């Protein structure tokens, strides 16, 4: 098979949660450029409308569904809606997430639940539904979890304390490993991307006071940009990664090595 064919996503359907902006939208651009039809879910309809117009302007076929993954009983109907419209889901990119900054001794319980419910439980439920309803019966699928370098390490004491976020992303890292082992028999690969610092709405507060420290600890000397996740997301979503599963890959400018 040619290299072009290995990366070709023509005819594939990719569901990207939290896909209306930021890293999710960047990944949608990359997968759509290589032929995938993309389904974007997010909580805010106006952001979905803007993302759809943007992607359609690039010639990408798009479906949008307003959904909150913490409304747990809506997750499976959302997946069924996509399958009814487009037949299957070949690629799942679990990107939706949130964070909360607070000293651990004072971390509000409702904030803990907010982060865990979206970053971990919502991710599990959409993955379970996509697997059961589409990927396992078809014995094929690519799951790409967006974890974080925060799930691979502790918390810098000079940065904002984000215990719930770090814990949830650590859960995603090990869920990636565990599910990869279980679902390999079904022809499904499960990998994660662990971004470092990218300028997004979620990181805005941290970067406002900690960017200089972050850059000092990043060998490549910069933040992530709009292009830095696209290639890896394409690799993990395509046949080019058919022999890769259970991997958690940092995209952080080298910060994990220092």
Secondary structure by P-SEA (a helix, b strand, c coil): cccccccccccbbbbbccccccaaaaaaaaaaaaccbbbbbcccaaaaaaaaaaaaaacccccccccccccccaaaaaaaaaaaacccccbbbcccccccccccccccaaaaaaaaacccaaaaaaaaaaaaccccccccbbbbbbccccccccccccccccaaaaaaaaaaaaaaaaaaaaaccccbbbbbbbbcccccccccccccccaaaaaaacccccccccccaaaaaaaaaccccccccbbbbbcccccccc
